Amino acid sequence: MRAGLVICAALLAASCGKEELSPIEQARQDEADVAAVNAAQVPPPVPIEPETIGMPDIEKYDMFGAGCSFAPGKGIAAVALLQPERGFMKIDGGVVRFAPDAGSGDLPLGAKGKYTGGAYSFVLDLASEEGTQSGYETVNFPARLVLRNDRDQVVYQADGTAQCGS
């Protein structure tokens, strides 16, 4: 309905004070107007629910090494792994590999604050001053993970715990 009103308004405005267009020229103009309206419409983001990265995934994709993991809420099941050279999330049943953004902030053990991979990018923001020792080689931090699609729309965000260690 809105698109129809916008197109009608555009056609009326275009016809004011201008010469009459031939039917072929008018059809081309109408197509261009409709294309402009369609291009201006951005669909709403489709929410994503990242899946837990389990030991079979870690073994299959060789995700071992120092870095940070993120678990939403008060849980311990990681939905994102961040390492100096790569990051991982499991989306729609498949493991998605991410590249670190060299210009983003540094996290413990060489991990970066932002990673990009295909149709998604994510940012992990952790409260570095609030870390608490959770194991011999691990520290837990309050954190927030934000996943965006290729249109820079937020498709997932959660507060939870980032555990960094080796």
C-alpha positions as CSV (number, residue, x, y, z in Angstrom):
1,M,0.0,0.0,0.0
2,R,2.8,2.4,0.9
3,A,4.7,1.6,-2.2
4,G,1.6,2.4,-4.3
5,L,1.1,5.7,-2.6
6,V,4.8,6.6,-3.0
7,I,4.7,5.6,-6.7
8,C,1.5,7.7,-7.3
9,A,3.0,10.7,-5.5
10,A,6.2,10.3,-7.5
11,L,4.3,10.1,-10.8
12,L,2.2,13.1,-9.9
13,A,5.2,15.2,-9.0
14,A,7.0,14.1,-12.1
15,S,4.1,15.1,-14.3
16,C,3.9,18.7,-12.9
17,G,5.3,21.2,-15.3
18,K,6.9,18.7,-17.7
19,E,6.3,17.7,-21.2
20,E,4.2,14.6,-21.9
21,L,6.3,11.4,-22.3
22,S,5.7,8.9,-25.0
23,P,4.2,5.6,-23.8
24,I,7.5,3.9,-24.1
25,E,9.4,6.6,-22.2
26,Q,6.6,6.7,-19.5
27,A,6.9,2.9,-19.1
28,R,10.7,3.2,-18.7
29,Q,10.2,6.0,-16.1
30,D,7.6,4.0,-14.3
31,E,9.9,1.0,-14.1
32,A,12.7,3.2,-12.8
33,D,10.4,4.7,-10.1
34,V,9.3,1.2,-9.0
35,A,12.9,0.0,-8.9
36,A,13.9,3.0,-6.8
37,V,11.1,2.4,-4.3
38,N,11.9,-1.3,-4.0
39,A,15.6,-0.6,-3.6
40,A,14.8,1.8,-0.7
41,Q,12.9,-0.8,1.2
42,V,15.1,-2.8,3.6
43,P,13.5,-5.9,5.0
44,P,13.6,-6.4,8.8
45,P,16.4,-8.6,10.2
46,V,15.8,-12.3,10.6
47,P,16.7,-13.3,14.1
48,I,19.4,-15.9,14.5
49,E,19.8,-18.2,17.5
50,P,23.4,-19.4,17.6
51,E,23.9,-23.0,18.6
52,T,26.2,-24.4,21.2
53,I,29.7,-25.4,19.9
54,G,30.3,-28.9,21.2
55,M,33.3,-31.1,21.5
56,P,32.6,-32.8,18.1
57,D,32.7,-29.4,16.4
58,I,35.9,-28.5,18.2
59,E,37.6,-31.7,17.1
60,K,36.2,-31.6,13.5
61,Y,37.3,-28.0,12.9
62,D,40.4,-28.0,15.0
63,M,39.3,-25.2,17.3
64,F,41.8,-25.9,20.0
65,G,44.0,-23.1,21.2
66,A,44.2,-20.0,23.3
67,G,41.5,-17.4,23.1
68,C,38.1,-16.6,24.4
69,S,34.7,-18.2,24.3
70,F,31.3,-16.7,24.9
71,A,28.4,-18.3,26.7
72,P,25.0,-16.4,26.9
73,G,23.2,-15.9,30.2
74,K,24.5,-17.7,33.2
75,G,25.4,-20.9,31.2
76,I,28.7,-22.4,30.3
77,A,27.8,-23.6,26.8
78,A,29.8,-21.5,24.3
79,V,28.1,-20.1,21.1
80,A,31.3,-18.3,19.9
81,L,35.0,-19.1,20.0
82,L,37.5,-16.3,19.4
83,Q,41.2,-17.0,18.7
84,P,44.0,-14.7,17.4
85,E,43.7,-16.0,13.8
86,R,40.0,-17.0,13.5
87,G,36.6,-17.1,15.2
88,F,33.7,-19.6,15.1
89,M,30.0,-19.7,15.6
90,K,27.5,-22.4,14.8
91,I,24.5,-21.1,12.9
92,D,21.7,-23.1,11.3
93,G,23.5,-26.4,12.0
94,G,26.8,-25.4,10.4
95,V,30.0,-24.0,11.8
96,V,30.8,-20.6,10.4
97,R,34.4,-19.4,10.3
98,F,35.2,-15.8,10.9
99,A,38.3,-13.7,10.3
100,P,39.5,-11.3,13.0
101,D,39.2,-7.5,12.3
102,A,42.8,-6.3,12.8
103,G,41.6,-2.8,13.5
104,S,39.3,-3.8,16.3
105,G,40.2,-3.8,20.0
106,D,42.4,-6.5,21.5
107,L,41.0,-9.0,23.9
108,P,43.0,-11.4,26.2
109,L,45.4,-13.9,24.6
110,G,45.4,-12.2,21.2
111,A,41.7,-12.5,20.4
112,K,40.1,-9.5,18.7
113,G,36.9,-7.6,19.6
114,K,35.4,-8.0,16.1
115,Y,35.2,-10.9,13.6
116,T,33.7,-11.0,10.1
117,G,32.6,-14.1,8.1
118,G,30.5,-14.3,5.0
119,A,27.1,-12.9,5.7
120,Y,27.7,-12.1,9.4
121,S,30.0,-10.2,11.7
122,F,30.1,-10.2,15.5
123,V,31.5,-8.1,18.2
124,L,32.5,-9.3,21.7
125,D,32.6,-6.6,24.3
126,L,34.0,-7.7,27.7
127,A,34.5,-5.9,30.9
128,S,38.2,-6.4,31.2
129,E,38.4,-4.8,34.7
130,E,35.9,-7.2,36.1
131,G,37.6,-10.5,35.3
132,T,37.7,-13.3,37.9
133,Q,40.0,-16.3,37.9
134,S,37.9,-19.4,37.1
135,G,40.6,-22.0,36.7
136,Y,44.3,-22.5,36.6
137,E,44.6,-20.8,33.2
138,T,41.2,-19.2,32.7
139,V,39.5,-15.9,33.6
140,N,35.8,-15.1,33.3
141,F,34.6,-11.7,32.2
142,P,31.1,-10.2,32.0
143,A,30.5,-9.8,28.3
144,R,28.0,-9.0,25.5
145,L,28.0,-10.6,22.1
146,V,26.3,-8.8,19.1
147,L,25.9,-10.7,15.8
148,R,25.0,-8.6,12.7
149,N,24.0,-9.6,9.2
150,D,25.4,-8.3,5.9
151,R,23.1,-5.3,6.1
152,D,24.6,-4.4,9.5
153,Q,21.3,-5.3,11.2
154,V,21.5,-6.9,14.7
155,V,20.2,-10.5,14.4
156,Y,21.4,-11.7,17.8
157,Q,22.7,-10.1,21.0
158,A,23.1,-11.5,24.5
159,D,24.8,-10.7,27.7
160,G,26.8,-13.6,29.3
161,T,30.3,-14.7,30.2
162,A,33.5,-14.6,28.1
163,Q,36.0,-17.1,29.3
164,C,39.5,-16.5,28.2
165,G,42.3,-18.9,28.6
166,S,44.5,-21.5,27.0
